[in-house]
Amino acid sequence: TYIATILAIIRAGLVPVLVPPDWDTCNIDPESLESRITKKTVAVMCVHLYGAPCDMSALRVICSNFSLDLFEDCAQAHGAQFEGQKVGTFGVGCFSFYPTKNLGAMGDAGCVVDRDKELIERIASLGNYGSSKKYHNHLIGFNSRLDEIQAAILRVKLKDLDRENTRKQQIAKIYDKNLHENLVTPFKRIGYKSVYHIYNVRTDRRDELKDYLAEKGVGTEIHYPVAPFSQPAYLAIFHNQSCAITSKIHSQTLSLPIDSAQSSEATQLVAELINDFFT
């Protein structure tokens, strides 16, 4: 995940405990999760990485068995579905509207969704200096409001979200069909509907491939070059945690161009260049 997920936990006054990802999906591994739960555990935060949903059935069972709250980091997964249900509706859903997201504002923005009215009112108050009544502060809060201009832009763009997601899914299919077998492409399972905020591949020759594509005029990105447990600011927190699977993924991961405005021809060209690299 990105460091923002972990930072949210720390800002809440809690201690983050990392869970190994599933090798195929890069999302939280439910089987590994149970071994990390202790009497001190209060919640599980899952990340729908790259726009692909986590195994929400397994996670909900675990959270129910251990009486844990469930939070969903949906920052990259607007409109993604697990068995026909939208992500962000299984637990407390946390969305980013950063401009590059499938649903992006013109600046920083985000929201939290949940069925618990009291919780949502509390979150709204926390984002407004801890105030639900002007000049009255009943909580120690933040200045973290979604301003009206961003909200107005998002209301307009929300109408096109399904169309934007569908186009990204079409581009992903072109990659799936044409990319060289040496690449590990996004894993697909029945009942999991990704919205491909990022089309991420993996290869042991990641750096070579990235440089090769750059020479050909194709931009790529690494999500993410440095794992959270290796970041200088967090070494004291994660110094004793084993993250072998995560480390391997970080050394291989590469994100290919995928945008709703991207043509099928351009996508095909990227695939051909990658195939030329391997052959």
Secondary structure as GFF3:
##gff-version 3
##sequence-region A 1 279
A	DSSP	alpha_helix	3	11	.	.	.	ID=ss1
A	DSSP	alpha_helix	30	36	.	.	.	ID=ss2
A	DSSP	beta_strand	43	47	.	.	.	ID=ss3
A	DSSP	three_ten_helix	49	51	.	.	.	ID=ss4
A	DSSP	alpha_helix	56	65	.	.	.	ID=ss5
A	DSSP	beta_strand	69	73	.	.	.	ID=ss6
A	DSSP	beta_strand	81	82	.	.	.	ID=ss7
A	DSSP	beta_strand	85	86	.	.	.	ID=ss8
A	DSSP	beta_strand	92	96	.	.	.	ID=ss9
A	DSSP	beta_strand	110	113	.	.	.	ID=ss10
A	DSSP	alpha_helix	117	126	.	.	.	ID=ss11
A	DSSP	alpha_helix	148	158	.	.	.	ID=ss12
A	DSSP	alpha_helix	161	178	.	.	.	ID=ss13
A	DSSP	beta_strand	192	193	.	.	.	ID=ss14
A	DSSP	beta_strand	199	202	.	.	.	ID=ss15
A	DSSP	alpha_helix	206	215	.	.	.	ID=ss16
A	DSSP	three_ten_helix	228	230	.	.	.	ID=ss17
A	DSSP	three_ten_helix	232	234	.	.	.	ID=ss18
A	DSSP	alpha_helix	235	238	.	.	.	ID=ss19
A	DSSP	alpha_helix	244	252	.	.	.	ID=ss20
A	DSSP	beta_strand	253	256	.	.	.	ID=ss21
A	DSSP	alpha_helix	264	278	.	.	.	ID=ss22
###
